[in-house]
Amino acid sequence: MVRNISPLKFFAGKKLCRPVVLLPLLCLLSLALWPTGSALGPASLNSFNPFDPLPALAQAPVSAEEASPEPVKAKLVSDGTGIVPGGKFKLGVQFDIQPGWHTYYKDPGDSGMPPNFTWTLPAGFSAGPILWQKPHKTVEAEIVAYGYEGTVLHVSELSAPADLKVGAKVTFKVKVKYLTCKEICLPGKADLEITLPVVASPAAVGKSAEAPAFDAVGGGFNDPVSTLSVTPPGDHQSASAGAPAADDHSANDKGGNSGGGENKSGKVSVLDQNYGASESLVNYILPAFLGGLILNVMPCVLPVIAIKVLSLLEQAKEEPAKIKLLGLVFAAGIISSFMVLALTVIAIKAAGQSVGWGFQFQYPGFVVIMAAVILLMSLSLFGLFYVNVQASGQIDKLARQEGLVGTFFKGVLATVLSTPCTAPFLGAALGFAFAQPAQIIALIFFTVALGMASPYLLLTINPKWMKFLPKPGDWMDKFKQSMGFVMLGTVIWLDYVLASELSAMTLMWVNFWFVGVAFCAWIIASFSDLSSSQTRRNKVFASAAATFALFTYICFFLQPGVIAALLPGSSATAGSADHRAMGVGASASGVESGVDSGAVSGSPPPARSGAIADSNEYGINWEPFTVQKLNDALSDKKTVFLDFTADWCLTCKVNEKTVLATKAVSEQLKALHVVTMKADWTKQDADITKLLNKFNRSGVPLYVIFPGNHPDKPIVLPEVIDQSLVIAKLQEAVK
């Protein structure tokens, strides 16, 4: 068999080439020590904005428009003149908006950005979610937006601790970020505060000057987006959408009769229905096993599976006990990692949060780690870590064999790469599991793991079956190297996922860190091997560790905001405020306040598929999903095709390219006047998660057709679709 030649062979018998290692380190060190205030230092690169004025123009005269007053004046107000120990009271951020300008609602529609509120509260105080007034609805060039003009009040109810001292004064602070638009859009921010005295009883609390504003808008505090409801119209009435109760609908009309006609069907609450057909555990055990089995041929997992089969071929000449052990260890890696996922899901559910299949890919930090691991694996397949020295027979044997740790790791990696997409049979089983108690979740996950591991268990328990596999030979080295390119393709795919979760500048530093990871691996592989002394290996490893630490410091810690962008709950995404302020990025929903050790941060808006619809070459516009849009379309009795997708779901992308974006399907969508929407689950989104759960699904892809005449009877398509199936179901929906 042709052996891979390690770079070590060139350096064998030579001293450690210090300049080769030290020169890159010195370059990195100079970059790290570059004065951050200089024009081209790392800090300035991170904050560079091509829209900033040039220094020579910084003192240019401003126009009358620029010299006009701020379009929004914000202040923090209270409904009362004091607070009572143990009592509740309301604070509100009041926007006074100049004529012609507007701010946005929590779900702004097709464009815009909702306000974000970060509270700083004294010890013992807690703040409830932001209560949103009824927004105005505007439609311009088919772009729907929800927002406010004039004066608007965003209110939060606070609770005071019981041990407050009467007569003391308490200060509350809030940091507000918002977007205001006219012909142009301007981001704004304000640091607001208010101080209130502590009084003995509610009778001592008077009404503040702003109290009438609280009373006047009190009826508009209900959150109209929490449910998606449509009332099919009677003979003489028009359907009304329950969310949001904007100015072109009655604020109190939640879908009841608005005319003289009889409401024949009653209210259909789409988000308040469960569409799963069966709740029997027995009906989900076999689909869970079959779904796990099919995961082995999903696009995400094929590279790892091919590598594992290759390793089995390499071990074919070993004793049966050795082959059996390796197969069991690989299966153990699959099963144990599935159980870790199950425990994670159980823990998140116990904390009161919703979660779905593949949820870990919604966190940029996890995707970065996965990409680095797969990058190292691809370098290994190219032969970087292969040992090929004239040493003892024991070393040579070790170079040819796969260790138990490596086998277990491949099982774990196969599991992790299988989670971005659901397979046939698997979607319903996992959707059922995610709604069940802990023991049922664990049982379903174990069954899926057993299904995925079953081929390798059978192959190793019955080694005679390996005769059906290709014979080992020189082709294996070429095949292994070709798999290295496949793994590099996986890294590029994960980088594409990161591009939708991170800003361009943050992604650049992450990619630079990937280069550092590869460079550190090259140092270890090039300057040490199993024949090197322990002292030499320790020195090489220390050099690589120092280089890795330096890369990590420069790329993650030296750059403002990079670490924050990689952590769960970050708002530093590709659709961040800075991007949206320039008209680029995503619409958002669900910005509320929350409490965390005295600082209350508004939750960042989830990323959407974009403020501008995705269009294919055949003229089909895929609108970003929002509750309002789906409500509006269904209330107009339009048929809707809803595509639940994510950038990290390869099955989703394959279906989109080979089915949904084809000429035949596009022409059918256009001919039947079907409204097409994308529910982008790349980042966490509470509305999308809730709707997935209502369809007894926990992950993507999911394809749902809402018939215009019967929105309460949606048609659910399987995970793997073809053109004929989609066309047939579309025709069925419009009958």
Secondary structure, 3 states (H helix, E strand, C coil): CCCCCCCHHHHCCCCCCHHHHHHHHHHHHHHHCCCCCCCCCHHHHHHCCCCCCCHHHCCCCCCCCCCCCCCEEEEEEECECCECCCCEEEEEEEEEECCCCEEEEEEEECCCCCCEEEEECCCCCEECCCECCCCEEEEECCEEEEEECCEEEEEEEEECCCCCCCCCEEEEEEEEEEEEECCCEEEEEEEEEEEEEECCCHHHCCECCCHHHHHHCHHHCCCCCCCCEECCCCCCCCCCECCCCCCCCCCCCCCCCCCCCCCCCCCEEHHHCCCCCCCCCHHHHHHHHHHHHHHHHCCCCHHHHHHHHHHHHHCCCCCHHHHHHHHHHHHHHHHHHHHHHHHHHHHHHHCCCCCCCCHHHHCHHHHHHHHHHHHHHHHHHCCCCCCCCCCCHHHHHHHHCCCHHHHHHHHHHHHHHHCCCCCCCHHHHHHHHHCCCHHHHHHHHHHHHHHHHHHHHHHHHCHHHHHHCCCCCCHHHHHHHHHHHHHHHHHHHHHHHHHCCCCHHHHHHHHHHHHHHHHHHHHHHHHCCCCCCHHHHHHHHHHHHHHHHHHHHHHHHCCCCHHHHHCCCCCCCCCCHHHHHCCCCCCCCCCCCCCECCEECCCCCCCCCCCCCEECCCCCEEEECCHHHHHHHHHCCCCEEEEEECCCCHHHHHHHHHHHCCHHHHHHHHHCCCEEEEEECCCCCHHHHHHHHHCCCCCCCEEEEECCCCCCCCEEECCCCCHHHHHHHHHHHCC
